[in-house]
Amino acid sequence: MSAAAGTNPPWYVTSPDGSFDPGGIPDRLLHHPELQGRGMVPTCPIIPGVVFTTWPLTKPIFVIKVLNTEREELAIYKRLRSDMMKRSNNHTIPFELTRTGHPLLIMPYVDSIVSIHQGKCSPQNTVNFILQFVEGIDYLHSLHIVHMDICLMNVMAGQEHSTAPLHQDVIKNRLYIIDFDSSKQFTLGPGVQPAITLPETQTAKPNGLELLDPYSWDVYCIGRTLEGIIKYHFERRNERPPWIVKQYIQWLIGNERGCPGVCGCRPTARTALRVVKLLVRVVDVMENCRWVARTILRLWPSWIKWKDATRKTL
């Protein structure tokens, strides 16, 4: 097999007959000096020519991404690495960047966000991962970094299971934001940056609009992604999500009016973070009240029997 020429990905592999081989591993990746030095062998393509995993039967499993040097992803990861272990609101997945050969991103394998809390999304678990999600995007926005392609596939969770135990640097039930391939860095921050032409994205643009405030676009995508997660977790169990959570998500989605300048159709990530922190407290109080009520109802028959027995002895 041979890989098609070109410095930046995708590094497609062709079969001897010249056809595209979706399961092929490019020679230049197999022979990458740092991978060979670490004993890492990419074996399974996730995105052919771009993203690969190491052998699933060898633990821990790593994901290897071939970075496009013509985009901002490499520069963004270098910025995020500087305080990755210092800032609790940095929800970038632990990663390494190679220093020799073509730049590669190496990160531990993590699971889909729908597996967080092993799929057991109580109201408290639900607001917890919403808080983490908004917190992670607010952190990026504080650095004037806009993800631009937030979607279900780009939000992961540290979740241990039999096929892929947690890497030592991954925290259980922590939300991680990945894939900065489309991300942009701006001079202006939230509430100041005007609309730009959006790139191709996985989340459908509201009303087919192509010109949007990039920071507001990220918040819109948070709302749509949460909408899908909540639907998956609650509807499959024939349960209704908490009303207050549904209202919060709709607030993030907003009512898009196509603002040509700074968008006012939805909150900034910072405002959304302040509100979800309050939401966490509200849900905690509601759940504690429910626990007290359930406890009283459970103990009530026993108390009545004790009261009746006491009367009979008097």
Secondary structure, DSSP 8 states (H G I E B T S, - for coil): -EE-S-SSS---EE-TTS-B-TT---HHHHT-HHHHHHT--EEEEEETTTEEEE-TTSSS-EEEEE--TTSSHHHHHHHHHTTTTT-TT--B---EE--SSS-EEEEE--EEGGGGGGG---HHHHHHHHHHHHHHHHHHHHTTEE-S--SGGGEEE---BTTB---TT--TT-EEE---TT-EE-SS-TTT---EE----SS--GGG--EE-HHHHHHHHHHHHHHHHHIIIIITTT----HHHHHHHHHHH------SSS--SS--HHHHHHHHHHHHHHHHHHHHHHHHHHHHHHHHHHHHHHHHHHHHH-
